[in-house]
């Protein structure tokens, strides 16, 4: 298999080579992003991580209106761009609600900084970072960084179990930072856990991996493991009183229905299958549907499925017979 970025590169090359293509193919000779040219803190990917985490810190602080170093769901929704209206805004909110439910594992309806980072990561996979944060100072760098984290996480996950073990993490650092940072082992020990997916070996999942990267490149940041101790408050349950439903006063359902008892009156409508007339059935005013021509098996089945559906309903504006 190939990574998505390589797949897109392949498509680009194919489109450039098509007869009559207007694409000049300027980027066909480019390979994967080059993260060479520096060691450790001077490596391009290290600098990209630092800049992205700084942007996330700024955005987290702007969301955190009450200053408790936690984000409630309502605080996050305030960041969605106001110019996103109608379907676009609904699409963002639906993606946000799903991503939030995946991140908020303790159902507290609040996120700490690293859960917010992972939420942003998930939102970026299906859209853009500025879908979540309207006025971010550097949304493009954050988006690019998240894409690189996803790509390299999958690349160095040699056994495909969506976890990085110590040896895989060492390969990651050696290739991208050209060295093994002095605090790497300490950061790994602080966030590692034993997973059944790795046969009990110490490993990190995506969330722990992002936490490790932050502590690796921002050892003096506000949200290091030593300095950041968020206090989560379990969301209180809200009790509601519901009135007892009133029993329907309508007449008893007629079963079976005898078609000859229905007397047609006014035509209400006509479609591809048949006509619908207002009429009377044994002194009850109702509507009746008559199929056109000779109905085949599929038409009869479709009509009976419709009848069964309506029989499950109990509403004044729905068919009753």
N, C-alpha and C positions, 0 to 999 in steps of 0.2 A: 504494500500500500504506500501511498504518499500523503504528506501533510497537505492541508487545505491551501496553504500559501503556494506550494509547488504546483498544485492542481490549477490554481488561477494563473500561475506563470505559464503552464503548459497551454491553457486555453488562449492566453495572450499570443503566444508564439504561433499557434495554429491559425488564429484570426489574421495575423500579420502575413502569413504565407498563402492565404486564400487568393485565388485569381481575382484581380480587380480590387483588392483590399486597399482602402485609403489610409490604413494605419501604417505609419512609417517604420515601426519596429525599433524605435530608439532604445528601448530597454530590454531587447531580447538577449543582449550579452551580459546582463546583470545576473549575478548569482544571489545566494542568500545574503541577508544583511551582514556586513563585516563588522565584527565586534573586536577586531584586533587593534593594535596601535597603542596599547597601554597595559599596565599591570596593576592589579588591585584597585585602589581608589581612583587611579588614572584611566582605567579601562572604560570605554564608551558605555557599556551596559551598566556598569556601576553608577556612572554619572546619570544615566537615564533613570535608574531606580531612585536615586537621591532626589532628583527633580520631581518625579512622579509622586513620591511619598510626601514631599513638601507641599505639593498641590493638594493632595488628599487631606493633609493636616489642615490647610487653610479652609477647604470646603467643609470639612467636618466641623470646624469651629464656627463657621457661618450658619450651619444648620442648627447647631446646639444653642438654641435661644436661651434656655434656662441655665446653661453653664454647668450641667452636672456630668459632663464628659460621656454622656449617653445620648442616643438619638431615638426619640419616639417616632412612630410611624407618621404622625401628623406633621412633625418637624421635617421629615424627609419629603413629604408631598409638596411642601411649600417651595421646594427648589425646582419643581418642574416648570419649564418656561411658560409664561402666561400667554405667549403668542401661539402655543399649541392648543388649538381648539378642535372641537368636534371629534371626529374619528381618531386623529393623531393623538390627542390627549388621552382618549379612552384606551388606545392601544398601549401607550406608555404606562398608564395606571394599572392595566391588567398585567403587563409584564412585571411591573414593580411589585404588585401584590403576590404574584407567583414567586418571584425571586426572594422577596422578604420572607415568605413562608418557608423557603428552603434554608435560609440563613438563620432565622429565629428559631433555633431548635428547642429552646426552653419555653417558647410561647409567652415570653414576657412583653412582647410588642415593643421591644426596645433593642438597640444594637450598640455594641461597643465599637471602638475605632476599627478593629480588625474585621469585625463582622460587616461594618460599613464598607470597608475596602473590598471584601468578597462580594457584597451586594453590587458594588460598582463594577466589579469584574464580570459578574453574571449579566448585568444590564448591557455592558459593552459587547458581549458576545452576539447579541441580537439587535444591536443598534449603535448608538453613539453615547459617549460619556456625557455630552451636554444634553442628552434627553433627560438625564437625572439632575444635572447641575447646570443651571442656565448661565451663570456668570462666572464660570471657572476661569482662572487666570491662564491655564495651559491645558485645556481638555485634550488637545491633539497628542501631547506627550503622554498623558495618562492612557489614552486609547492605544497608542503604539506600544507602550510598555506592557499593558495587559495582554495584547496580542503576542508579544514576545515571550511573556511569562507562560502563556498557554502553549505556544509552540515548543519552547525548550523544555517545559515540564513533560510534555508528551514524548519529546525526543529522547530525554535521558531516563525515562521510565522504561527501561529495557525489557522488562517482563510484562508490561502492559497491564499492571494491576492498579493503576491510578494512585500509586504511592511511590515516594522516593526513599530508598534506603540510604545508609551512610555512604556506601561505595558509589552509588549513583549520584549522590549529592557532591561527592568529591570530584567526580568526572565533570559535573556541571560547572563547578567553580574553576577547575583547571582549564577548561575550554573557554569560558567566557571572561574570567578574571585573570587568567594566565598564572594563577597562584591559588593556594589554599589560605584564605584569610586566617589570621591568628585567633580570632574569636569564633570561627566556624563551629568547632566542636562544642564549645560552651553554648552557643545558640541552638545547636541541634539537640543537645541534652536537655535544654530548657523546654523544648516544644515537642519532642518525640513522643511516640506512643507505640505500643505493640499491636499490630494489626493481624487479624486472621488471614487477610489477603496476602501478607508477606510471610506466612507460616511462623508468626510470632516474633519476627525480627523487628527491631526498632525502625520506625519509618515516620514520614510526615505526609499528610494529605495536602490538598491544595491550600486550605485555610492555614494550616500550620506552616506550610511552605512560605506563604506570604508574610506570616508573622516572623518567620526566621529571616527572610530577606530584609524586612524593616529593621530588625535588631542588628543585622549584619552591617547594613550601610548607614544606619542612623543611630549609632550607639549612644548619642546624647540627645536623642529626640524625646519629645514629650510622652510618647506612648511606648517606651521600652518596657520590657517585662518587669524590670526593677522599679520603675517609676509609676507605671500605670496600673492602678488597682480599682477598676470600675465597680460600683456597687449597684447590682441589678435589683430592681424591685419587681416582684411578681405582679403581673396585671391582675387587678381585682375583678372578680366575677360580678356581673350586673344582672340582678334578678328582675324579671318582668312579670307582671300580672296579666293574665290573658282571660278574657271573658269566655264563659262557656258558649259554645256554638249553639245557635238556635236550630231546632229540628225543622227540616223542610216541611212546609204546609201544603206542598203541591200534591196532587193525586198520586196514587200508587202507580208505579211504572207498569205499562201495558206490555205483556209478554205472554204469548207471541202476538205480533202485529199482523192483522188480516188485511191485505192490500185492498180487498173489495169494499171495506168499510170506509175508506178514505174518499171524500168527495172533493174533487178539484174545484178551485175558484180562480183567483187572480194569479196570473203568471208573474213570478218574482224574478226569474232569471233563467238563462240557458247557457250551457257550456258544451265542451266537446263530448262529454259522456251522456248528458241528459238534460231534462228540464226540472225546475223547482217551482211548485205551485203552492200558494196559500190555500188552505182548505179546512175541512172539518173531519174529525174522526170520532164518531160516537159522541157528538156534542162538544168535543174539545177542539179549540182552534189550534192549528199546527201547520207545518210546512212538510210537503212530501216530494221526494225526488223520484222521477221516472226516467229509466235508462232509455236511450235512443237505440232503435234497431234491435238486432239480436246480439245480446251480450256474450262475449267469449269468456273463457275460464279466467283469464287474467283480469278482465274488467269486473267480474263477479267477486273475485278474491279481493281486489282493491276496494270495492264498495263495502264488502263485509268487514274488512279491516277498519274502514272509516266508521262503520256502525259500532264496532267493538270499542273503538276509541271514544266515541261520543257517549257510549253507555257507562264509561268510567267517570264521566263528568257530572257534576251536580251544581249547575249555575243557571240562573234565570235566563241568561242570554244564549244558552247552549241547547242543542236538540235534546229532547227528553224522551220521545217515543223510540 
